[in-house]
Amino acid sequence: MDKDGWAGKLPATECIELAGIAIYVLHDLAQLDLKPEAAGFQVVVSGHSHVPKQETRNGVLYFNPGSAGPRRFKLPVTVGKLIVEDGNVRREIIPILSENSIRLKIGGT
């Protein structure tokens, strides 16, 4: 999955700024080698575990959209959406298979 040839062309990390919101992107959250709040990031996006999750710690949103690929283990098949608008981040984890009928939707900053 994560180690096919195409993945080698991607950077290990990426820093993105959208509408004044600094976002740090990396594959495996366990490889995070900085303190996002100290570095000025409001959002950290990661994957690797394929477990959809969103939580705020020390004012930083940690967001894992899950996996939109083939079902892994018994995990839901999901995608994530971040909407950056007016200095706020809204986020949503969206199930993409019918048996995942519950949406985990959280608004706010």
N, C-alpha and C positions, 0 to 999 in steps of 0.2 A: 504494500500500500504506500507507505511513506518513503520507501527507499528505491522505488523505480527510477529509471534514468532521468525522467523529467524533473524529479525532486532535487537532483543534484545541481540543477541550474538556478534554483531559488536561493536567495541569501538566507543565512541562519537567522537573522533578525532584520526588522525594518522599522523605521520611525516614520510616522505619518502625522501630519497636522491638517485637521479639517475644521474650518470655521473657529479657529482658536483652541481646539481641543487636541492635545498631544496624545497619540496612540502608539504604543509599543507592541509590535507583533513578533511572536516567535512560535516555534513548533511545540516545544515541550516546556511547560511551566517550571519543571524541576531544573531546567537549565538557565533560569533567570539569574543573571549575575549582577543585578543592580537593584537599588531601592527605588521603585517607580515614583513614589511620592517625593523623594529627595531629588530625583532627576527631572521632576516637573511633568510627569505623565499622569493623565487623568484616567486612561484606559490601558489595560494590557489584554491583548487577544492571543489566545493559545489554542492548541488542539491536542494532538498526540493521544490522549486518553480516550478520545471519542465519546466522552461523557459530557453531555450538555450541562453547563453550569454557569451561573452568574451570581457574583457576590461582590460586595463592596467592603474593602479593608483599608483602613487608614486613608479614606477619601478616594481610593482608586478602585475603579470597576475592573474586576477580573472576569473575562468573558470567554467561554469556550462554547462555540456554536454546535458542538457534537460532530456527527459525521453524516454526510449525505450519500456516502458510498454504500456498498453492500453491508447488510446488518452484521455487526460484530458482537459476538457474545449474545447477550439478551438486551442490548442497549437500543434505545429508540433511534430511528433514522431521522435526522433533523438538519436544519440549516439555521443560521443566526442572522439577525438583521440589527445593525446599529444605525440610528438616525441622529445625526448631529445637527442641531438647529438652535439658534439663539443662545449659544454657550452651554447648552444642555445636551445630554446623551440619553436617548431612549433606546431601549434594547428589547429584543424579542427572540425567543427560541421557537422555531416553527416546525412542528412535526410534518413530515412529507409522505407518510404512509397512513392509510386510513385507520389502522389499529391504534395509532397514536392520536386519538381524537382530542386530547386535552392540550391546550396551548398554555405555555408558561410565559405569561406576559407581565412585564414590570415596567412602569414608567418612571420618570423622574430624572434626577441628575446622576 
